[in-house]
Amino acid sequence: MTAGAVIGALAASLAASAPSLEILVALQFLAGGAWAAVLMSAMTAAIAIGHTGREGAATGGLFALLALATLARMAVVAAQLNKDPGFAALLPWLPVLAWASAALLLAWLVARPREEAASP
């Protein structure tokens, strides 16, 4: 999941300043593949987290988070913030920020010491 987020961040940052349409399409294809890797890894992790009969709750939480992200994007368009020159200048860099934040969070989660589960 972390590798997908890092690749997505790199592809999105390069796409923001792509010199040609061909390169932009290739970078967007790469970012889409990275998104697929992150999404499938997240689904697998949610199922693994809920392996004791709570798979539905864990995957439901994942889908709820994705729905909130979709709602936020719809709110930006409905409020026409995407047409505001100041906000529109930030739009190419928002995916880079999101991908990089996800990569850093996932790297931190992997690197932090894990607490041993107490055995009953």
PDB file as gemmi writes it, atoms N, CA and C in Angstrom:
CRYST1    1.000    1.000    1.000  90.00  90.00  90.00 P 1                      
ATOM      1  N   MET A   1       0.833  -1.181   0.000  1.00  0.00           N  
ATOM      2  CA  MET A   1       0.000   0.000   0.000  1.00  0.00           C  
ATOM      3  C   MET A   1       0.882   1.251   0.000  1.00  0.00           C  
ATOM      4  N   THR A   2       1.945   1.210   0.791  1.00  0.00           N  
ATOM      5  CA  THR A   2       2.844   2.358   0.855  1.00  0.00           C  
ATOM      6  C   THR A   2       3.513   2.593  -0.494  1.00  0.00           C  
ATOM      7  N   ALA A   3       3.951   1.542  -1.132  1.00  0.00           N  
ATOM      8  CA  ALA A   3       4.592   1.686  -2.448  1.00  0.00           C  
ATOM      9  C   ALA A   3       3.619   2.284  -3.456  1.00  0.00           C  
ATOM     10  N   GLY A   4       2.383   1.855  -3.434  1.00  0.00           N  
ATOM     11  CA  GLY A   4       1.376   2.421  -4.332  1.00  0.00           C  
ATOM     12  C   GLY A   4       1.158   3.895  -4.073  1.00  0.00           C  
ATOM     13  N   ALA A   5       1.145   4.285  -2.790  1.00  0.00           N  
ATOM     14  CA  ALA A   5       0.958   5.698  -2.455  1.00  0.00           C  
ATOM     15  C   ALA A   5       2.154   6.536  -2.896  1.00  0.00           C  
ATOM     16  N   VAL A   6       3.362   5.999  -2.736  1.00  0.00           N  
ATOM     17  CA  VAL A   6       4.555   6.732  -3.174  1.00  0.00           C  
ATOM     18  C   VAL A   6       4.553   6.886  -4.699  1.00  0.00           C  
ATOM     19  N   ILE A   7       4.253   5.816  -5.403  1.00  0.00           N  
ATOM     20  CA  ILE A   7       4.192   5.886  -6.869  1.00  0.00           C  
ATOM     21  C   ILE A   7       3.104   6.859  -7.310  1.00  0.00           C  
ATOM     22  N   GLY A   8       1.968   6.821  -6.646  1.00  0.00           N  
ATOM     23  CA  GLY A   8       0.888   7.755  -6.964  1.00  0.00           C  
ATOM     24  C   GLY A   8       1.299   9.200  -6.732  1.00  0.00           C  
ATOM     25  N   ALA A   9       2.015   9.464  -5.641  1.00  0.00           N  
ATOM     26  CA  ALA A   9       2.479  10.828  -5.354  1.00  0.00           C  
ATOM     27  C   ALA A   9       3.454  11.303  -6.422  1.00  0.00           C  
ATOM     28  N   LEU A  10       4.366  10.442  -6.807  1.00  0.00           N  
ATOM     29  CA  LEU A  10       5.327  10.819  -7.850  1.00  0.00           C  
ATOM     30  C   LEU A  10       4.634  11.052  -9.187  1.00  0.00           C  
ATOM     31  N   ALA A  11       3.732  10.155  -9.553  1.00  0.00           N  
ATOM     32  CA  ALA A  11       3.031  10.306 -10.830  1.00  0.00           C  
ATOM     33  C   ALA A  11       2.179  11.568 -10.839  1.00  0.00           C  
ATOM     34  N   ALA A  12       1.502  11.858  -9.743  1.00  0.00           N  
ATOM     35  CA  ALA A  12       0.659  13.054  -9.686  1.00  0.00           C  
ATOM     36  C   ALA A  12       1.494  14.326  -9.727  1.00  0.00           C  
ATOM     37  N   SER A  13       2.640  14.322  -9.040  1.00  0.00           N  
ATOM     38  CA  SER A  13       3.480  15.525  -9.057  1.00  0.00           C  
ATOM     39  C   SER A  13       4.087  15.751 -10.434  1.00  0.00           C  
ATOM     40  N   LEU A  14       4.476  14.698 -11.112  1.00  0.00           N  
ATOM     41  CA  LEU A  14       5.006  14.858 -12.463  1.00  0.00           C  
ATOM     42  C   LEU A  14       3.903  15.235 -13.450  1.00  0.00           C  
ATOM     43  N   ALA A  15       2.698  14.720 -13.234  1.00  0.00           N  
ATOM     44  CA  ALA A  15       1.583  15.042 -14.123  1.00  0.00           C  
ATOM     45  C   ALA A  15       1.189  16.509 -14.019  1.00  0.00           C  
ATOM     46  N   ALA A  16       1.380  17.100 -12.846  1.00  0.00           N  
ATOM     47  CA  ALA A  16       1.008  18.508 -12.666  1.00  0.00           C  
ATOM     48  C   ALA A  16       1.823  19.433 -13.559  1.00  0.00           C  
ATOM     49  N   SER A  17       2.986  18.984 -13.973  1.00  0.00           N  
ATOM     50  CA  SER A  17       3.823  19.814 -14.844  1.00  0.00           C  
ATOM     51  C   SER A  17       4.267  19.048 -16.084  1.00  0.00           C  
ATOM     52  N   ALA A  18       3.412  18.166 -16.588  1.00  0.00           N  
ATOM     53  CA  ALA A  18       3.753  17.360 -17.769  1.00  0.00           C  
ATOM     54  C   ALA A  18       3.925  18.258 -18.995  1.00  0.00           C  
ATOM     55  N   PRO A  19       4.997  18.044 -19.761  1.00  0.00           N  
ATOM     56  CA  PRO A  19       5.257  18.906 -20.913  1.00  0.00           C  
ATOM     57  C   PRO A  19       4.412  18.583 -22.146  1.00  0.00           C  
ATOM     58  N   SER A  20       3.790  17.402 -22.188  1.00  0.00           N  
ATOM     59  CA  SER A  20       2.994  17.053 -23.364  1.00  0.00           C  
ATOM     60  C   SER A  20       1.806  16.193 -22.955  1.00  0.00           C  
ATOM     61  N   LEU A  21       0.840  16.109 -23.848  1.00  0.00           N  
ATOM     62  CA  LEU A  21      -0.355  15.310 -23.588  1.00  0.00           C  
ATOM     63  C   LEU A  21      -0.017  13.829 -23.457  1.00  0.00           C  
ATOM     64  N   GLU A  22       0.914  13.347 -24.253  1.00  0.00           N  
ATOM     65  CA  GLU A  22       1.288  11.934 -24.205  1.00  0.00           C  
ATOM     66  C   GLU A  22       1.878  11.560 -22.844  1.00  0.00           C  
ATOM     67  N   ILE A  23       2.746  12.424 -22.346  1.00  0.00           N  
ATOM     68  CA  ILE A  23       3.347  12.165 -21.037  1.00  0.00           C  
ATOM     69  C   ILE A  23       2.293  12.276 -19.942  1.00  0.00           C  
ATOM     70  N   LEU A  24       1.392  13.236 -20.056  1.00  0.00           N  
ATOM     71  CA  LEU A  24       0.317  13.386 -19.081  1.00  0.00           C  
ATOM     72  C   LEU A  24      -0.549  12.135 -19.031  1.00  0.00           C  
ATOM     73  N   VAL A  25      -0.906  11.594 -20.185  1.00  0.00           N  
ATOM     74  CA  VAL A  25      -1.733  10.378 -20.233  1.00  0.00           C  
ATOM     75  C   VAL A  25      -0.995   9.212 -19.580  1.00  0.00           C  
ATOM     76  N   ALA A  26       0.290   9.064 -19.882  1.00  0.00           N  
ATOM     77  CA  ALA A  26       1.065   7.975 -19.286  1.00  0.00           C  
ATOM     78  C   ALA A  26       1.151   8.118 -17.767  1.00  0.00           C  
ATOM     79  N   LEU A  27       1.361   9.342 -17.290  1.00  0.00           N  
ATOM     80  CA  LEU A  27       1.447   9.564 -15.848  1.00  0.00           C  
ATOM     81  C   LEU A  27       0.109   9.360 -15.161  1.00  0.00           C  
ATOM     82  N   GLN A  28      -0.982   9.740 -15.819  1.00  0.00           N  
ATOM     83  CA  GLN A  28      -2.303   9.494 -15.242  1.00  0.00           C  
ATOM     84  C   GLN A  28      -2.618   8.003 -15.217  1.00  0.00           C  
ATOM     85  N   PHE A  29      -2.159   7.277 -16.224  1.00  0.00           N  
ATOM     86  CA  PHE A  29      -2.318   5.826 -16.236  1.00  0.00           C  
ATOM     87  C   PHE A  29      -1.545   5.209 -15.066  1.00  0.00           C  
ATOM     88  N   LEU A  30      -0.324   5.693 -14.833  1.00  0.00           N  
ATOM     89  CA  LEU A  30       0.481   5.213 -13.720  1.00  0.00           C  
ATOM     90  C   LEU A  30      -0.179   5.546 -12.378  1.00  0.00           C  
ATOM     91  N   ALA A  31      -0.700   6.761 -12.250  1.00  0.00           N  
ATOM     92  CA  ALA A  31      -1.396   7.144 -11.016  1.00  0.00           C  
ATOM     93  C   ALA A  31      -2.645   6.284 -10.803  1.00  0.00           C  
ATOM     94  N   GLY A  32      -3.347   5.954 -11.875  1.00  0.00           N  
ATOM     95  CA  GLY A  32      -4.516   5.079 -11.758  1.00  0.00           C  
ATOM     96  C   GLY A  32      -4.138   3.684 -11.289  1.00  0.00           C  
ATOM     97  N   GLY A  33      -3.022   3.174 -11.799  1.00  0.00           N  
ATOM     98  CA  GLY A  33      -2.534   1.869 -11.345  1.00  0.00           C  
ATOM     99  C   GLY A  33      -2.143   1.911  -9.875  1.00  0.00           C  
ATOM    100  N   ALA A  34      -1.535   3.018  -9.471  1.00  0.00           N  
ATOM    101  CA  ALA A  34      -1.163   3.175  -8.060  1.00  0.00           C  
ATOM    102  C   ALA A  34      -2.413   3.229  -7.190  1.00  0.00           C  
ATOM    103  N   TRP A  35      -3.442   3.942  -7.654  1.00  0.00           N  
ATOM    104  CA  TRP A  35      -4.703   4.012  -6.919  1.00  0.00           C  
ATOM    105  C   TRP A  35      -5.310   2.611  -6.781  1.00  0.00           C  
ATOM    106  N   ALA A  36      -5.241   1.812  -7.828  1.00  0.00           N  
ATOM    107  CA  ALA A  36      -5.758   0.441  -7.761  1.00  0.00           C  
ATOM    108  C   ALA A  36      -4.991  -0.383  -6.733  1.00  0.00           C  
ATOM    109  N   ALA A  37      -3.674  -0.217  -6.696  1.00  0.00           N  
ATOM    110  CA  ALA A  37      -2.861  -0.947  -5.718  1.00  0.00           C  
ATOM    111  C   ALA A  37      -3.216  -0.531  -4.290  1.00  0.00           C  
ATOM    112  N   VAL A  38      -3.377   0.760  -4.071  1.00  0.00           N  
ATOM    113  CA  VAL A  38      -3.731   1.252  -2.742  1.00  0.00           C  
ATOM    114  C   VAL A  38      -5.129   0.761  -2.348  1.00  0.00           C  
ATOM    115  N   LEU A  39      -6.072   0.850  -3.259  1.00  0.00           N  
ATOM    116  CA  LEU A  39      -7.440   0.449  -2.947  1.00  0.00           C  
ATOM    117  C   LEU A  39      -7.535  -1.045  -2.644  1.00  0.00           C  
ATOM    118  N   MET A  40      -6.875  -1.873  -3.441  1.00  0.00           N  
ATOM    119  CA  MET A  40      -6.926  -3.315  -3.183  1.00  0.00           C  
ATOM    120  C   MET A  40      -6.178  -3.675  -1.902  1.00  0.00           C  
ATOM    121  N   SER A  41      -5.081  -2.978  -1.630  1.00  0.00           N  
ATOM    122  CA  SER A  41      -4.365  -3.214  -0.370  1.00  0.00           C  
ATOM    123  C   SER A  41      -5.218  -2.783   0.825  1.00  0.00           C  
ATOM    124  N   ALA A  42      -5.928  -1.674   0.679  1.00  0.00           N  
ATOM    125  CA  ALA A  42      -6.796  -1.206   1.756  1.00  0.00           C  
ATOM    126  C   ALA A  42      -7.936  -2.195   1.999  1.00  0.00           C  
ATOM    127  N   MET A  43      -8.493  -2.727   0.933  1.00  0.00           N  
ATOM    128  CA  MET A  43      -9.571  -3.706   1.082  1.00  0.00           C  
ATOM    129  C   MET A  43      -9.051  -4.971   1.762  1.00  0.00           C  
ATOM    130  N   THR A  44      -7.892  -5.425   1.347  1.00  0.00           N  
ATOM    131  CA  THR A  44      -7.295  -6.610   1.969  1.00  0.00           C  
ATOM    132  C   THR A  44      -7.002  -6.357   3.440  1.00  0.00           C  
ATOM    133  N   ALA A  45      -6.472  -5.169   3.757  1.00  0.00           N  
ATOM    134  CA  ALA A  45      -6.178  -4.831   5.152  1.00  0.00           C  
ATOM    135  C   ALA A  45      -7.459  -4.748   5.974  1.00  0.00           C  
ATOM    136  N   ALA A  46      -8.510  -4.175   5.421  1.00  0.00           N  
ATOM    137  CA  ALA A  46      -9.782  -4.075   6.150  1.00  0.00           C  
ATOM    138  C   ALA A  46     -10.345  -5.457   6.441  1.00  0.00           C  
ATOM    139  N   ILE A  47     -10.250  -6.350   5.492  1.00  0.00           N  
ATOM    140  CA  ILE A  47     -10.740  -7.717   5.715  1.00  0.00           C  
ATOM    141  C   ILE A  47      -9.882  -8.423   6.761  1.00  0.00           C  
ATOM    142  N   ALA A  48      -8.559  -8.199   6.699  1.00  0.00           N  
ATOM    143  CA  ALA A  48      -7.664  -8.823   7.674  1.00  0.00           C  
ATOM    144  C   ALA A  48      -7.899  -8.267   9.082  1.00  0.00           C  
ATOM    145  N   ILE A  49      -8.145  -6.964   9.176  1.00  0.00           N  
ATOM    146  CA  ILE A  49      -8.397  -6.352  10.485  1.00  0.00           C  
ATOM    147  C   ILE A  49      -9.669  -6.921  11.106  1.00  0.00           C  
ATOM    148  N   GLY A  50     -10.672  -7.154  10.278  1.00  0.00           N  
ATOM    149  CA  GLY A  50     -11.941  -7.658  10.792  1.00  0.00           C  
ATOM    150  C   GLY A  50     -12.064  -9.165  10.711  1.00  0.00           C  
ATOM    151  N   HIS A  51     -10.952  -9.887  10.727  1.00  0.00           N  
ATOM    152  CA  HIS A  51     -10.960 -11.337  10.508  1.00  0.00           C  
ATOM    153  C   HIS A  51     -11.708 -12.139  11.553  1.00  0.00           C  
ATOM    154  N   THR A  52     -12.161 -11.505  12.604  1.00  0.00           N  
ATOM    155  CA  THR A  52     -12.855 -12.244  13.662  1.00  0.00           C  
ATOM    156  C   THR A  52     -14.367 -12.114  13.564  1.00  0.00           C  
ATOM    157  N   GLY A  53     -14.871 -11.918  12.377  1.00  0.00           N  
ATOM    158  CA  GLY A  53     -16.308 -11.778  12.204  1.00  0.00           C  
ATOM    159  C   GLY A  53     -16.758 -10.340  12.038  1.00  0.00           C  
ATOM    160  N   ARG A  54     -15.815  -9.403  11.988  1.00  0.00           N  
ATOM    161  CA  ARG A  54     -16.162  -7.992  11.835  1.00  0.00           C  
ATOM    162  C   ARG A  54     -15.679  -7.455  10.486  1.00  0.00           C  
ATOM    163  N   GLU A  55     -15.583  -8.340   9.518  1.00  0.00           N  
ATOM    164  CA  GLU A  55     -15.135  -7.923   8.182  1.00  0.00           C  
ATOM    165  C   GLU A  55     -16.053  -6.868   7.588  1.00  0.00           C  
ATOM    166  N   GLY A  56     -17.355  -7.033   7.818  1.00  0.00           N  
ATOM    167  CA  GLY A  56     -18.332  -6.075   7.291  1.00  0.00           C  
ATOM    168  C   GLY A  56     -18.148  -4.686   7.874  1.00  0.00           C  
ATOM    169  N   ALA A  57     -17.878  -4.609   9.157  1.00  0.00           N  
ATOM    170  CA  ALA A  57     -17.672  -3.307   9.803  1.00  0.00           C  
ATOM    171  C   ALA A  57     -16.398  -2.647   9.285  1.00  0.00           C  
ATOM    172  N   ALA A  58     -15.334  -3.422   9.131  1.00  0.00           N  
ATOM    173  CA  ALA A  58     -14.063  -2.863   8.675  1.00  0.00           C  
ATOM    174  C   ALA A  58     -14.154  -2.398   7.217  1.00  0.00           C  
ATOM    175  N   THR A  59     -14.725  -3.218   6.356  1.00  0.00           N  
ATOM    176  CA  THR A  59     -14.853  -2.802   4.950  1.00  0.00           C  
ATOM    177  C   THR A  59     -15.895  -1.701   4.818  1.00  0.00           C  
ATOM    178  N   GLY A  60     -16.922  -1.728   5.642  1.00  0.00           N  
ATOM    179  CA  GLY A  60     -17.909  -0.642   5.633  1.00  0.00           C  
ATOM    180  C   GLY A  60     -17.284   0.689   6.012  1.00  0.00           C  
ATOM    181  N   GLY A  61     -16.389   0.667   6.992  1.00  0.00           N  
ATOM    182  CA  GLY A  61     -15.667   1.883   7.367  1.00  0.00           C  
ATOM    183  C   GLY A  61     -14.812   2.405   6.223  1.00  0.00           C  
ATOM    184  N   LEU A  62     -14.176   1.496   5.503  1.00  0.00           N  
ATOM    185  CA  LEU A  62     -13.374   1.892   4.340  1.00  0.00           C  
ATOM    186  C   LEU A  62     -14.261   2.543   3.282  1.00  0.00           C  
ATOM    187  N   PHE A  63     -15.389   1.925   2.988  1.00  0.00           N  
ATOM    188  CA  PHE A  63     -16.286   2.494   1.981  1.00  0.00           C  
ATOM    189  C   PHE A  63     -16.890   3.820   2.446  1.00  0.00           C  
ATOM    190  N   ALA A  64     -17.141   3.957   3.744  1.00  0.00           N  
ATOM    191  CA  ALA A  64     -17.651   5.225   4.267  1.00  0.00           C  
ATOM    192  C   ALA A  64     -16.619   6.334   4.086  1.00  0.00           C  
ATOM    193  N   LEU A  65     -15.361   6.021   4.318  1.00  0.00           N  
ATOM    194  CA  LEU A  65     -14.299   7.006   4.110  1.00  0.00           C  
ATOM    195  C   LEU A  65     -14.201   7.405   2.638  1.00  0.00           C  
ATOM    196  N   LEU A  66     -14.308   6.429   1.747  1.00  0.00           N  
ATOM    197  CA  LEU A  66     -14.286   6.734   0.311  1.00  0.00           C  
ATOM    198  C   LEU A  66     -15.508   7.569  -0.088  1.00  0.00           C  
ATOM    199  N   ALA A  67     -16.638   7.298   0.523  1.00  0.00           N  
ATOM    200  CA  ALA A  67     -17.841   8.091   0.235  1.00  0.00           C  
ATOM    201  C   ALA A  67     -17.677   9.533   0.709  1.00  0.00           C  
ATOM    202  N   LEU A  68     -17.044   9.733   1.862  1.00  0.00           N  
ATOM    203  CA  LEU A  68     -16.786  11.089   2.348  1.00  0.00           C  
ATOM    204  C   LEU A  68     -15.858  11.849   1.402  1.00  0.00           C  
ATOM    205  N   ALA A  69     -14.856  11.161   0.869  1.00  0.00           N  
ATOM    206  CA  ALA A  69     -13.963  11.804  -0.096  1.00  0.00           C  
ATOM    207  C   ALA A  69     -14.726  12.192  -1.360  1.00  0.00           C  
ATOM    208  N   THR A  70     -15.617  11.333  -1.807  1.00  0.00           N  
ATOM    209  CA  THR A  70     -16.439  11.652  -2.977  1.00  0.00           C  
ATOM    210  C   THR A  70     -17.358  12.824  -2.690  1.00  0.00           C  
ATOM    211  N   LEU A  71     -17.954  12.837  -1.516  1.00  0.00           N  
ATOM    212  CA  LEU A  71     -18.827  13.935  -1.124  1.00  0.00           C  
ATOM    213  C   LEU A  71     -18.064  15.259  -1.079  1.00  0.00           C  
ATOM    214  N   ALA A  72     -16.837  15.223  -0.588  1.00  0.00           N  
ATOM    215  CA  ALA A  72     -16.020  16.444  -0.545  1.00  0.00           C  
ATOM    216  C   ALA A  72     -15.749  16.953  -1.963  1.00  0.00           C  
ATOM    217  N   ARG A  73     -15.446  16.050  -2.878  1.00  0.00           N  
ATOM    218  CA  ARG A  73     -15.209  16.462  -4.274  1.00  0.00           C  
ATOM    219  C   ARG A  73     -16.482  17.039  -4.885  1.00  0.00           C  
ATOM    220  N   MET A  74     -17.618  16.422  -4.608  1.00  0.00           N  
ATOM    221  CA  MET A  74     -18.884  16.936  -5.119  1.00  0.00           C  
ATOM    222  C   MET A  74     -19.196  18.310  -4.538  1.00  0.00           C  
ATOM    223  N   ALA A  75     -18.864  18.533  -3.270  1.00  0.00           N  
ATOM    224  CA  ALA A  75     -19.096  19.825  -2.631  1.00  0.00           C  
ATOM    225  C   ALA A  75     -18.232  20.915  -3.258  1.00  0.00           C  
ATOM    226  N   VAL A  76     -16.999  20.571  -3.617  1.00  0.00           N  
ATOM    227  CA  VAL A  76     -16.117  21.539  -4.287  1.00  0.00           C  
ATOM    228  C   VAL A  76     -16.722  21.971  -5.612  1.00  0.00           C  
ATOM    229  N   VAL A  77     -17.233  21.024  -6.371  1.00  0.00           N  
ATOM    230  CA  VAL A  77     -17.829  21.343  -7.674  1.00  0.00           C  
ATOM    231  C   VAL A  77     -19.149  22.086  -7.491  1.00  0.00           C  
ATOM    232  N   ALA A  78     -19.976  21.644  -6.543  1.00  0.00           N  
ATOM    233  CA  ALA A  78     -21.272  22.302  -6.321  1.00  0.00           C  
ATOM    234  C   ALA A  78     -21.092  23.749  -5.875  1.00  0.00           C  
ATOM    235  N   ALA A  79     -20.074  24.001  -5.060  1.00  0.00           N  
ATOM    236  CA  ALA A  79     -19.803  25.364  -4.613  1.00  0.00           C  
ATOM    237  C   ALA A  79     -19.025  26.164  -5.653  1.00  0.00           C  
ATOM    238  N   GLN A  80     -18.683  25.512  -6.730  1.00  0.00           N  
ATOM    239  CA  GLN A  80     -17.930  26.094  -7.841  1.00  0.00           C  
ATOM    240  C   GLN A  80     -16.578  26.647  -7.394  1.00  0.00           C  
ATOM    241  N   LEU A  81     -16.013  26.029  -6.391  1.00  0.00           N  
ATOM    242  CA  LEU A  81     -14.669  26.419  -5.965  1.00  0.00           C  
ATOM    243  C   LEU A  81     -13.631  26.109  -7.034  1.00  0.00           C  
ATOM    244  N   ASN A  82     -13.925  25.093  -7.856  1.00  0.00           N  
ATOM    245  CA  ASN A  82     -12.989  24.749  -8.917  1.00  0.00           C  
ATOM    246  C   ASN A  82     -12.870  25.858  -9.960  1.00  0.00           C  
ATOM    247  N   LYS A  83     -13.790  26.805  -9.968  1.00  0.00           N  
ATOM    248  CA  LYS A  83     -13.734  27.926 -10.906  1.00  0.00           C  
ATOM    249  C   LYS A  83     -13.077  29.155 -10.298  1.00  0.00           C  
ATOM    250  N   ASP A  84     -12.851  29.131  -8.988  1.00  0.00           N  
ATOM    251  CA  ASP A  84     -12.169  30.235  -8.323  1.00  0.00           C  
ATOM    252  C   ASP A  84     -10.687  30.188  -8.697  1.00  0.00           C  
ATOM    253  N   PRO A  85     -10.129  31.267  -9.215  1.00  0.00           N  
ATOM    254  CA  PRO A  85      -8.734  31.233  -9.671  1.00  0.00           C  
ATOM    255  C   PRO A  85      -7.733  30.821  -8.590  1.00  0.00           C  
ATOM    256  N   GLY A  86      -7.930  31.275  -7.382  1.00  0.00           N  
ATOM    257  CA  GLY A  86      -7.020  30.915  -6.307  1.00  0.00           C  
ATOM    258  C   GLY A  86      -7.072  29.432  -5.966  1.00  0.00           C  
ATOM    259  N   PHE A  87      -8.282  28.901  -5.893  1.00  0.00           N  
ATOM    260  CA  PHE A  87      -8.446  27.483  -5.581  1.00  0.00           C  
ATOM    261  C   PHE A  87      -8.065  26.614  -6.770  1.00  0.00           C  
ATOM    262  N   ALA A  88      -8.395  27.076  -7.980  1.00  0.00           N  
ATOM    263  CA  ALA A  88      -8.075  26.301  -9.177  1.00  0.00           C  
ATOM    264  C   ALA A  88      -6.567  26.106  -9.338  1.00  0.00           C  
ATOM    265  N   ALA A  89      -5.790  27.063  -8.883  1.00  0.00           N  
ATOM    266  CA  ALA A  89      -4.340  26.918  -8.966  1.00  0.00           C  
ATOM    267  C   ALA A  89      -3.836  25.801  -8.046  1.00  0.00           C  
ATOM    268  N   LEU A  90      -4.581  25.508  -6.981  1.00  0.00           N  
ATOM    269  CA  LEU A  90      -4.194  24.444  -6.053  1.00  0.00           C  
ATOM    270  C   LEU A  90      -4.622  23.057  -6.526  1.00  0.00           C  
ATOM    271  N   LEU A  91      -5.632  22.978  -7.377  1.00  0.00           N  
ATOM    272  CA  LEU A  91      -6.200  21.688  -7.766  1.00  0.00           C  
ATOM    273  C   LEU A  91      -5.187  20.687  -8.329  1.00  0.00           C  
ATOM    274  N   PRO A  92      -4.243  21.083  -9.185  1.00  0.00           N  
ATOM    275  CA  PRO A  92      -3.282  20.085  -9.675  1.00  0.00           C  
ATOM    276  C   PRO A  92      -2.393  19.513  -8.566  1.00  0.00           C  
ATOM    277  N   TRP A  93      -2.240  20.238  -7.471  1.00  0.00           N  
ATOM    278  CA  TRP A  93      -1.340  19.805  -6.409  1.00  0.00           C  
ATOM    279  C   TRP A  93      -2.057  19.073  -5.279  1.00  0.00           C  
ATOM    280  N   LEU A  94      -3.382  19.092  -5.245  1.00  0.00           N  
ATOM    281  CA  LEU A  94      -4.104  18.378  -4.187  1.00  0.00           C  
ATOM    282  C   LEU A  94      -3.876  16.864  -4.245  1.00  0.00           C  
ATOM    283  N   PRO A  95      -3.881  16.229  -5.428  1.00  0.00           N  
ATOM    284  CA  PRO A  95      -3.575  14.788  -5.442  1.00  0.00           C  
ATOM    285  C   PRO A  95      -2.163  14.484  -4.939  1.00  0.00           C  
ATOM    286  N   VAL A  96      -1.223  15.354  -5.271  1.00  0.00           N  
ATOM    287  CA  VAL A  96       0.150  15.149  -4.795  1.00  0.00           C  
ATOM    288  C   VAL A  96       0.178  15.183  -3.272  1.00  0.00           C  
ATOM    289  N   LEU A  97      -0.490  16.155  -2.691  1.00  0.00           N  
ATOM    290  CA  LEU A  97      -0.543  16.273  -1.235  1.00  0.00           C  
ATOM    291  C   LEU A  97      -1.226  15.059  -0.610  1.00  0.00           C  
ATOM    292  N   ALA A  98      -2.328  14.629  -1.209  1.00  0.00           N  
ATOM    293  CA  ALA A  98      -3.048  13.476  -0.668  1.00  0.00           C  
ATOM    294  C   ALA A  98      -2.219  12.198  -0.759  1.00  0.00           C  
ATOM    295  N   TRP A  99      -1.597  11.952  -1.906  1.00  0.00           N  
ATOM    296  CA  TRP A  99      -0.767  10.754  -2.088  1.00  0.00           C  
ATOM    297  C   TRP A  99       0.420  10.779  -1.136  1.00  0.00           C  
ATOM    298  N   ALA A 100       1.089  11.928  -1.046  1.00  0.00           N  
ATOM    299  CA  ALA A 100       2.260  12.021  -0.172  1.00  0.00           C  
ATOM    300  C   ALA A 100       1.870  11.849   1.291  1.00  0.00           C  
ATOM    301  N   SER A 101       0.748  12.429   1.696  1.00  0.00           N  
ATOM    302  CA  SER A 101       0.275  12.267   3.078  1.00  0.00           C  
ATOM    303  C   SER A 101      -0.029  10.806   3.366  1.00  0.00           C  
ATOM    304  N   ALA A 102      -0.678  10.131   2.431  1.00  0.00           N  
ATOM    305  CA  ALA A 102      -0.985   8.712   2.618  1.00  0.00           C  
ATOM    306  C   ALA A 102       0.290   7.892   2.706  1.00  0.00           C  
ATOM    307  N   ALA A 103       1.262   8.190   1.857  1.00  0.00           N  
ATOM    308  CA  ALA A 103       2.523   7.447   1.887  1.00  0.00           C  
ATOM    309  C   ALA A 103       3.241   7.645   3.220  1.00  0.00           C  
ATOM    310  N   LEU A 104       3.276   8.880   3.710  1.00  0.00           N  
ATOM    311  CA  LEU A 104       3.933   9.140   4.995  1.00  0.00           C  
ATOM    312  C   LEU A 104       3.211   8.452   6.147  1.00  0.00           C  
ATOM    313  N   LEU A 105       1.878   8.509   6.142  1.00  0.00           N  
ATOM    314  CA  LEU A 105       1.112   7.848   7.188  1.00  0.00           C  
ATOM    315  C   LEU A 105       1.342   6.338   7.167  1.00  0.00           C  
ATOM    316  N   LEU A 106       1.306   5.746   5.981  1.00  0.00           N  
ATOM    317  CA  LEU A 106       1.512   4.302   5.883  1.00  0.00           C  
ATOM    318  C   LEU A 106       2.926   3.911   6.280  1.00  0.00           C  
ATOM    319  N   ALA A 107       3.919   4.707   5.883  1.00  0.00           N  
ATOM    320  CA  ALA A 107       5.301   4.417   6.277  1.00  0.00           C  
ATOM    321  C   ALA A 107       5.446   4.503   7.797  1.00  0.00           C  
ATOM    322  N   TRP A 108       4.783   5.483   8.416  1.00  0.00           N  
ATOM    323  CA  TRP A 108       4.831   5.612   9.862  1.00  0.00           C  
ATOM    324  C   TRP A 108       4.171   4.402  10.524  1.00  0.00           C  
ATOM    325  N   LEU A 109       3.040   3.969   9.998  1.00  0.00           N  
ATOM    326  CA  LEU A 109       2.344   2.814  10.575  1.00  0.00           C  
ATOM    327  C   LEU A 109       3.186   1.549  10.481  1.00  0.00           C  
ATOM    328  N   VAL A 110       3.924   1.409   9.395  1.00  0.00           N  
ATOM    329  CA  VAL A 110       4.773   0.231   9.225  1.00  0.00           C  
ATOM    330  C   VAL A 110       5.986   0.304  10.147  1.00  0.00           C  
ATOM    331  N   ALA A 111       6.563   1.491  10.321  1.00  0.00           N  
ATOM    332  CA  ALA A 111       7.801   1.644  11.076  1.00  0.00           C  
ATOM    333  C   ALA A 111       7.605   1.689  12.584  1.00  0.00           C  
ATOM    334  N   ARG A 112       6.434   2.044  13.055  1.00  0.00           N  
ATOM    335  CA  ARG A 112       6.246   2.199  14.503  1.00  0.00           C  
ATOM    336  C   ARG A 112       6.282   0.836  15.193  1.00  0.00           C  
ATOM    337  N   PRO A 113       6.721   0.829  16.433  1.00  0.00           N  
ATOM    338  CA  PRO A 113       6.724  -0.428  17.184  1.00  0.00           C  
ATOM    339  C   PRO A 113       5.299  -0.887  17.456  1.00  0.00           C  
ATOM    340  N   ARG A 114       5.086  -2.152  17.335  1.00  0.00           N  
ATOM    341  CA  ARG A 114       3.756  -2.713  17.544  1.00  0.00           C  
ATOM    342  C   ARG A 114       3.610  -3.210  18.967  1.00  0.00           C  
ATOM    343  N   GLU A 115       2.438  -2.972  19.519  1.00  0.00           N  
ATOM    344  CA  GLU A 115       2.136  -3.478  20.846  1.00  0.00           C  
ATOM    345  C   GLU A 115       1.720  -4.933  20.726  1.00  0.00           C  
ATOM    346  N   GLU A 116       2.237  -5.729  21.616  1.00  0.00           N  
ATOM    347  CA  GLU A 116       1.871  -7.143  21.629  1.00  0.00           C  
ATOM    348  C   GLU A 116       0.467  -7.285  22.200  1.00  0.00           C  
ATOM    349  N   ALA A 117      -0.348  -8.072  21.557  1.00  0.00           N  
ATOM    350  CA  ALA A 117      -1.703  -8.305  22.039  1.00  0.00           C  
ATOM    351  C   ALA A 117      -1.623  -9.132  23.336  1.00  0.00           C  
ATOM    352  N   ALA A 118      -2.379  -8.721  24.305  1.00  0.00           N  
ATOM    353  CA  ALA A 118      -2.404  -9.453  25.579  1.00  0.00           C  
ATOM    354  C   ALA A 118      -3.174 -10.748  25.396  1.00  0.00           C  
ATOM    355  N   SER A 119      -2.578 -11.834  25.793  1.00  0.00           N  
ATOM    356  CA  SER A 119      -3.242 -13.142  25.699  1.00  0.00           C  
ATOM    357  C   SER A 119      -4.110 -13.354  26.917  1.00  0.00           C  
ATOM    358  N   PRO A 120      -5.361 -13.801  26.710  1.00  0.00           N  
ATOM    359  CA  PRO A 120      -6.235 -14.037  27.876  1.00  0.00           C  
ATOM    360  C   PRO A 120      -5.835 -15.252  28.654  1.00  0.00           C  
TER     361      PRO A 120                                                      
END                                                                             
